[in-house]
Amino acid sequence: LRSKEKDVTLAISKKLVAELKKQLPSVNVIPTRTSDIYQDPREKARIANENKGDLFLCIHADSGPLKTGRRQIGTRTVTRYKVSYTGKGKKRKKKSTPYEVVEPVYEHFKIPLTIKGTSVYLFAAHKTSDKLKAIMKDVGEFEIETESDSTYSSFDINTPEGRALAQIYAKRYQEKSDLIATMVNDEIDATGRPALGVNQRQTGIWVLQATNMPAILIETGFINNPEDERYLNSEAGQQELAEAITKAVIRYKTQLETPQTGSK
């Protein structure tokens, strides 16, 4: 299919916005983009912050590293030479005797990605779900947010400023971000689709660290896995993801608005 992440995520986002408005008509849902435009992650965060959002949802698609394989497609006959020498001393001469051999001909190709599923990220300490750890041991690190620019998405947790920002974020938003992330993961799991867990990152996801509200990034699937790619491009798959995320948002909103006995 050779899909582009920007097209898939826009289609899912449009369905998600429609579903949220349908099931939560009293909630103000603001999409950061509704057309095929490039949008700087800083612009996404600015829109969310200026509208004083209560929750930020970022829709993405993963891509994993592809391994290279090879297969034999035929044979070819090549001429090689056997070198021998005759005589001794100054009379020693080199002799090359040609002979033919048949050798295989190979073609190299990319092996389709085998991992699939949806994962959820939030900006926080250093947790990675066991499922994703197992995947990364097999295939290595994969792309988390392809549009992010490392020049402005870096975050050094080891500096005094970085620690202070992390503490502020954790105090204000981490617990709620973890709550909605867990609910999204649970609702994805309920559809029967592989749910890869809730994961945390200190670096690389600008919109999560720059939004002044609970925020999560949903990696809907692996766009270079053929099965996931078909799912992400299908109307049914896009709608299923939109409905699952909406269910999680409804659960999240209900829990926050329901007084908890013995809690502040």
C-alpha positions, 0 to 999 in steps of 0.5 A, spaced: 500 500 500 505 504 501 501 508 506 503 515 508 503 516 516 500 523 515 494 520 511 492 515 515 493 519 522 488 524 519 483 519 517 483 516 524 483 523 527 477 525 523 473 519 525 475 520 532 473 528 533 466 526 530 465 520 535 467 524 541 462 530 538 457 525 537 458 521 544 460 527 548 456 533 545 457 538 551 465 537 550 469 542 546 473 538 541 478 542 537 482 538 532 489 541 531 489 540 523 483 538 519 487 537 512 493 535 509 498 540 511 504 539 515 504 542 522 510 543 527 509 539 533 510 546 537 504 549 533 500 543 536 502 544 543 500 552 542 493 550 539 492 546 545 495 551 550 491 557 547 484 553 548 486 551 555 485 544 554 483 539 559 486 533 555 490 532 549 490 526 544 495 525 539 494 520 534 500 517 530 503 511 527 509 507 528 514 504 523 519 499 525 526 497 522 526 492 516 531 486 516 534 485 509 533 478 506 536 474 500 533 469 495 536 465 490 533 467 483 538 463 478 545 461 477 550 464 472 556 461 469 563 465 471 570 464 469 575 463 474 583 462 473 587 457 477 594 459 478 600 454 477 608 455 477 613 451 473 620 451 473 625 454 478 629 460 479 629 465 474 626 460 469 620 460 474 613 462 470 606 463 472 601 459 469 593 461 469 588 456 467 581 458 466 575 454 468 568 455 469 564 454 475 556 455 476 554 460 482 548 462 485 545 469 483 541 472 489 536 478 490 536 482 496 529 484 499 526 487 505 522 483 510 515 485 512 515 487 519 512 482 523 510 486 530 503 489 530 499 493 535 497 499 538 501 503 544 500 509 548 505 514 550 506 519 556 511 524 558 514 521 564 520 517 568 522 511 564 517 505 564 516 501 558 511 496 557 514 488 557 510 487 551 514 493 547 521 491 551 520 484 548 519 487 541 525 491 542 529 486 544 528 482 537 527 488 532 531 494 536 529 501 537 523 504 532 521 510 530 516 514 535 514 520 532 517 521 525 515 529 525 519 531 531 525 535 530 530 533 535 533 540 536 527 542 539 524 536 542 530 534 547 529 534 554 535 533 559 532 530 565 539 531 569 539 538 569 536 542 575 531 545 570 529 539 567 528 536 574 524 542 576 520 541 569 519 534 570 517 534 577 511 540 575 509 536 570 508 529 574 505 533 580 500 536 575 499 531 569 502 525 570 497 521 574 491 523 569 495 522 563 497 515 566 490 514 567 487 516 560 493 512 557 491 506 561 484 506 559 485 507 552 490 501 552 484 497 555 479 499 550 484 497 545 485 490 548 478 489 548 477 490 541 481 484 540 487 488 537 494 487 540 495 492 545 502 494 547 501 497 553 503 504 556 510 507 555 513 513 558 519 517 555 523 523 557 525 525 550 523 525 543 515 527 544 515 535 544 507 535 544 507 531 550 512 535 554 509 542 551 502 541 553 499 544 559 494 539 560 494 531 561 497 528 554 498 522 551 500 520 544 497 514 541 501 510 536 495 506 532 499 501 529 505 499 525 505 502 518 510 498 515 507 491 517 502 489 512 497 487 516 497 493 520 497 497 514 491 494 511 487 495 518 489 503 519 487 504 512 480 501 512 474 504 514 472 499 519 479 499 523 479 507 523 472 507 526 474 501 531 480 505 533 476 512 534 470 508 538 475 505 542 479 511 544 472 515 545 470 509 550 476 511 554 475 518 554 468 517 556 471 513 562 476 518 564 471 524 564 466 520 568 471 518 573 474 525 574 467 527 575 465 522 580 467 524 587 471 518 590 470 516 597 476 518 602 479 522 597 481 529 596 
